[in-house]
């Protein structure tokens, strides 16, 4: 399984470092007792800190507090703001007691915590207004401090926001009028049910084997139900070929490369939300990679293993199974990044088996990776490596926790309000079931991914190596279809948009409403969906992302039909469907069911 150590050409010292470093970092602890002790102590500390590096937080707060101390004008402005806020609250409180309703501050558009009319009654109007003023003051205190690094500013602002969100009056029965009304109305039954819900969550948190998926959405029964067969497998993937539902199919098959951070079936949820079913019903021969959920013994799986045993093995199997000389390939999230690496490698080596490439919410330039960068600097990555070194992988809950923190109001506190204070049942949907079905990340692969892509941006800057030789995204000459989502907090659309600058080919770009997941799972008929689409020809002058957004027409509805129309042009004539082996394991296979 280990990647072959092949040195690049003589004289490419920086490239040699980029190729050899991922191999070198994984092994020093085996030969150095002191390094092993450091790793063990950091791994132990990680259990107490939620795998957040104390040094990373300390560096950020020292940077902020030191530069704030060196900014007397900033401190004076904050003091003045504090006095103004106190006076505003005093005037507002007097006004409320006299029947006035003029708010002194409005919540942010996405903040729905105080939208219920009960929050406008005394004293809860004063309570939530005071909280919002405090929130605004702390934002001003942690931003715009002269001399503070942008990364440290982001970290301090983020952590302060997490503390304030935790202490919000909406989270406590004594200060939440909605929860108080529910308690009076139900005679306290909501609190009893909330306690039961809390204990159920606690049991799940300490019992890794306990069922995590909400509701009745079971893999193979309610989600991932499009018929098919596992036509190929190795130690890393199962390859699913879906059964045709039309008399003829397009000659060029379609291969999906999903991210291995989560299970593949976000692209095959319940039938009404399944992109796979949508395409099969339109006459496409669809293949899907289903990734293995790594165990401790898979700790040395590398990014190169994922390319070779994943994407390249799947391409080999698809062409062998169908007899097609070329295929269309689709990558989602990190799967799109890996597909781009594979496509650049194929272009370098003269392999022309790809007819087109589609990328859904996928980054190839990580200079501006969005809010995930809060968790990624040298200190944090080194700390996380120690945690992964001990257990051989990044645990599912560690990965899911980071994503939940990015949207803590929606994914943590509003959920606890509904289930713990109001005693409401958990919301059920196929997308939420998928979101709870996380996977592990192998130690070596995840470290390479964080260092080479996030920290060093080697892929965009031409330093990323496969098989010991550098690749360049500019070698890709395939027609590219790229999708960004407006509110994506994982792969910000402006970062995704950089595919225009990094490739020398025709790029069709779609910007759709929604976030990283809901924006992609956007079937026709979904309410309140819209998108923009435009094609940028090869050699055409560059347009920046904001200018593009301002100048491209907005269309109502799902972007799926627009992509299918583009895909149809690259899918050849209609032919009889390729055979589907009867004796093979039925979809969804075994790997997707691994706990």
Buried (B, 14 or more C-beta within 10 A) or exposed (E): BEBEEEEBEEEBEEBBBBBBBBBEBBEEBEEEEEBBEBBBEBBEBBEEEEBBBBBBBEBBBEBBEEBBEEBEEBBEBBEEBBEEBEEBBEEBBEBBEEEEEEBBBEBEEEBEBBEBEBBBEEEBBBBBBBBBBBBBBBBBBBEEBEEBBEBBBBBBBBBBBBEBBEEBBBBEBEBBBBBBBBBEEBEEEBBEBBEEBEEEBEEBEEEEEEEBBBBEBBBBEBBBBBEBBBBBBBEBBBBBBBBBBBEEBBBBBBBBBBBBBBBBBBBBBBBEBBBBBBBBBBBBBBBBBBBBBBEEEBBBBBBBBBBBBBBBBBBEBBBEBBEBEBBBBBBBBBBBBBBBBBBBBBBBEEEEBBBBBBBBBBBBBBEEBBBBBBBBBEBBBBBBBBBBBBBBBBBBBBBBBBBBBBBBBEBBBBBBBBBBBBBBEBEEBBBBBBBBBBBBBBBBBBBBBBBBBBBBBBBBBBBBBBBBBBBBBBBBBBBBBBBBBBBBBBBBBBBBBBBBBBBBBBBBBBBBBBBBBBBBBBBEEBEEBBBBBBEBEEEEEEBEBEEBBEEBEEBEBBBBBBBBEBBBEBBBEEBEBBEBEEEBBEBBBEBBBBE
